[in-house]
């Protein structure tokens, strides 16, 4: 990327208003995970709610002023996505493989947050998307391609790998390099919430990845699924409702941690 473009990205990145918007994005992301955690707990107790992002958005849309709340979530999530994209294109003091690693780590997050923000906006405007069906439809289309099974399997392995990364960050507590946690009990509590949250989200992503790989191997797009499919697969296991309860609590922990991350996030790395 030309140096002038990187300079423009760095100027935007250092803008105080944009940093405030990025922190608001962490709050929006935290609220989203809190909603997902509640839905997972409800399903674990026998409910039929959809536990993915679109299910959470539809739940918000059903309450008074829900569209306004979804609009606010959309703005925050898109801002957070743009922040990650800027982190990808405007790294300071990095070159070669380190720059490529930064791009690989930040750009996908940016794209995902922008996409989720746009989904939130679409639900606020009246759309009622269903991520689970969209995942199955996309998988079915990919499997019609000459190397579709390989592509879908690679996507599944990538998603599972991201899940492993979340578990690793939770187990090693490496997420603490991204935040300035306070000292004392509050810092220890937030660290514990981060551990539980990263582990739960990692497990959920690994299950999603495994479902995609199974769909690729069996050539069965209906097997593929997003987070909602992962929760359904989890509940089908022995002691499934208890496992779903743990994952739901983990998402709640991740949501609380992410809300507080809005205050303590390192925005200079």
C-alpha positions in Angstrom: 0.0 0.0 0.0 1.4 3.4 -0.9 2.8 5.4 2.0 0.3 8.2 1.5 -2.5 5.8 2.1 -0.9 4.4 5.2 -0.4 8.0 6.4 -4.0 8.8 5.9 -5.0 5.6 7.7 -2.7 6.6 10.6 -4.3 10.0 10.7 -7.7 8.6 11.0 -6.6 6.0 13.6 -5.2 8.8 15.8 -8.4 10.9 15.6 -9.8 11.2 19.2 -13.4 10.9 17.9 -12.7 7.8 16.0 -11.1 6.2 19.1 -14.2 7.0 21.1 -16.2 5.3 18.3 -14.0 2.3 18.5 -14.4 2.0 22.3 -18.2 2.3 21.7 -17.8 -0.6 19.3 -16.4 -2.7 22.1 -19.5 -1.9 24.2 -21.7 -2.9 21.3 -19.8 -6.2 20.8 -20.1 -6.9 24.5 -23.8 -6.3 24.5 -24.1 -8.6 21.5 -22.3 -11.4 23.3 -24.4 -10.9 26.4 -27.5 -11.3 24.3 -26.1 -14.5 22.7 -25.2 -15.8 26.1 -28.8 -15.3 27.3 -30.1 -17.1 24.2 -27.7 -20.0 24.7 -28.8 -20.4 28.3 -32.4 -20.3 27.2 -31.9 -23.0 24.6 -30.0 -25.1 27.1 -33.1 -25.0 29.3 -35.3 -26.2 26.5 -36.0 -23.0 24.6 -36.1 -22.8 20.8 -34.5 -19.4 20.3 -31.8 -19.0 17.6 -28.5 -18.4 19.3 -26.5 -16.6 16.6 -26.1 -12.9 16.0 -29.2 -12.6 13.9 -31.2 -14.3 16.6 -29.9 -11.8 19.1 -30.8 -8.9 16.7 -34.3 -10.2 16.2 -34.7 -10.4 20.0 -33.7 -6.8 20.3 -36.0 -5.8 17.4 -39.0 -7.3 19.3 -38.7 -4.9 22.3 -39.8 -1.2 22.4 -37.3 1.1 20.7 -35.5 -2.0 19.5 -34.9 -0.6 16.1 -33.1 2.4 17.7 -31.0 0.1 19.8 -30.1 -2.0 16.8 -29.1 1.2 14.9 -26.8 2.2 17.8 -25.3 -1.4 17.8 -24.7 -1.2 14.1 -22.8 2.1 14.3 -20.6 0.8 17.1 -19.9 -2.5 15.4 -19.1 -0.9 12.1 -16.8 1.6 13.9 -15.0 -1.3 15.6 -14.6 -3.0 12.3 -13.1 0.1 10.7 -10.7 0.3 13.6 -9.5 -3.2 13.0 -9.1 -2.5 9.3 -7.0 0.6 10.1 -4.9 -1.5 12.4 -4.3 -3.8 9.5 -3.2 -1.2 7.0 -1.4 1.3 9.2 0.8 -0.8 11.5 3.7 1.2 13.1 7.2 -0.1 13.0 6.4 -3.4 11.3 7.7 -4.8 8.1 7.9 -8.1 6.2 6.3 -11.1 7.9 5.3 -9.1 11.0 3.3 -6.7 8.8 1.6 -9.6 7.0 0.8 -11.2 10.4 -0.8 -8.0 11.5 -2.9 -7.8 8.4 -3.9 -11.5 8.7 -4.9 -10.9 12.4 -6.7 -7.6 12.0 -8.3 -7.5 8.6 -10.6 -10.5 9.0 -11.9 -9.1 12.3 -12.6 -5.8 10.7 -14.5 -7.4 7.9 -16.6 -9.6 10.3 -17.5 -6.6 12.6 -18.5 -4.5 9.6 -20.6 -7.3 8.2 -22.3 -7.9 11.6 -22.9 -4.2 12.0 -24.6 -4.1 8.6 -26.8 -7.1 9.6 -27.8 -5.2 12.7 -28.7 -2.2 10.6 -30.7 -4.4 8.2 -32.7 -5.9 11.0 -33.4 -2.4 12.4 -34.8 -1.5 9.0 -37.1 -4.6 9.0 -35.1 -7.4 7.5 -35.3 -10.8 9.2 -32.2 -12.7 8.0 -31.4 -16.2 9.3 -27.7 -16.8 9.5 -28.1 -20.6 9.9 -30.0 -20.9 6.7 -27.6 -18.5 4.9 -24.7 -20.7 6.0 -26.3 -23.9 4.7 -27.2 -22.1 1.4 -23.7 -20.8 1.0 -22.2 -24.3 1.8 -24.6 -25.9 -0.8 -23.4 -23.4 -3.4 -19.7 -24.0 -2.6 -20.2 -27.8 -2.8 -21.4 -27.4 -6.4 -18.0 -26.1 -7.4 -15.4 -28.4 -8.8 -13.2 -28.1 -5.7 -16.1 -27.0 -3.5 -15.4 -29.7 -0.9 -11.8 -28.6 -0.6 -12.8 -24.9 -0.2 -15.5 -25.6 2.4 -13.1 -27.9 4.3 -10.5 -25.2 4.2 -13.0 -22.7 5.6 -14.0 -25.1 8.3 -10.4 -25.7 9.3 -9.8 -21.9 9.3 -12.8 -21.3 11.6 -11.7 -24.1 13.9 -8.2 -22.7 13.9 -9.6 -19.3 15.0 -11.4 -21.2 17.8 -8.2 -22.8 18.9 -6.6 -19.3 18.9 -9.4 -18.1 21.3 -8.9 -21.1 23.6 -5.1 -20.5 23.5 -5.6 -16.8 24.4 -7.9 -17.7 27.2 -5.7 -20.5 28.6 -2.5 -18.4 28.3 -4.3 -15.1 29.2 -2.5 -13.5 26.3 -5.5 -11.2 25.7 -4.1 -9.1 28.6 -1.6 -7.6 26.2 -4.6 -5.9 24.5 -5.9 -4.2 27.6 -4.6 -2.2 30.5 -6.3 -4.0 33.4 -6.6 -2.2 36.7 -4.7 -3.5 39.7 -6.3 -5.3 42.6 -9.5 -7.3 42.7 -11.1 -5.6 39.8 -8.2 -6.5 37.5 -8.3 -10.1 38.7 -12.0 -10.4 38.2 -11.8 -9.0 34.6 -9.0 -11.3 33.8 -11.1 -14.3 35.1 -14.0 -13.1 32.9 -11.7 -12.9 30.0 -10.4 -16.4 30.5 -13.9 -17.9 30.7 -15.1 -15.8 27.8 -12.3 -16.6 25.4 -12.5 -20.3 26.3 -16.3 -20.5 25.6 -16.1 -18.6 22.4 -13.2 -20.7 21.2 -15.1 -23.9 21.9 -18.1 -22.6 20.0 -16.0 -21.6 17.0 -14.2 -25.0 17.0 -17.6 -26.7 16.8 -18.7 -24.5 13.9 -15.4 -25.3 12.1 -15.9 -29.1 12.7 -19.5 -28.9 11.3 -18.2 -27.2 8.2 -15.5 -29.9 7.7 -18.1 -32.7 8.2 -20.3 -31.0 5.6 -17.4 -30.9 3.2 -16.4 -34.5 3.7 -20.0 -35.9 3.6 -21.1 -33.5 0.8 -24.0 -32.6 3.0 -24.6 -28.8 3.2 -27.4 -29.3 5.8 -24.7 -30.4 8.2 -23.0 -27.0 8.0 -24.0 -24.4 10.5 -23.1 -21.3 12.3 -23.2 -20.7 16.0 -26.8 -21.8 16.2 -25.9 -25.1 14.7 -22.9 -25.4 17.1 -25.2 -25.0 20.1 -27.6 -27.6 18.7 -24.7 -30.0 18.2 -23.5 -29.4 21.7 -26.9 -30.0 23.2 -27.1 -33.3 21.3 -24.1 -34.6 23.2 -24.3 -36.5 26.6 -24.8 -33.8 29.3 -25.5 -31.4 26.4 -27.7 -29.0 28.4 -25.0 -28.7 31.0 -22.4 -28.0 28.4 -24.6 -25.4 26.8 -25.0 -23.8 30.2 -21.3 -23.5 30.5 -20.9 -22.1 27.0 -23.8 -19.6 27.7 -22.2 -18.5 31.0 -18.9 -18.2 29.1 -20.5 -15.9 26.5 -21.9 -13.8 29.3 -18.4 -13.5 30.8 -17.0 -12.6 27.4 -19.7 -9.9 27.0 -19.0 -8.4 30.4 -15.2 -8.5 29.7 -15.7 -6.8 26.3 -17.9 -4.1 27.7 -15.1 -3.2 30.2 -12.6 -3.6 27.4 -14.1 -0.4 26.0 -12.5 1.4 28.8 -9.2 -0.5 29.2 -8.4 -1.5 25.6 -5.0 -0.5 24.3 -5.7 1.5 21.2 -2.1 2.3 20.5 -0.9 -1.2 19.5 
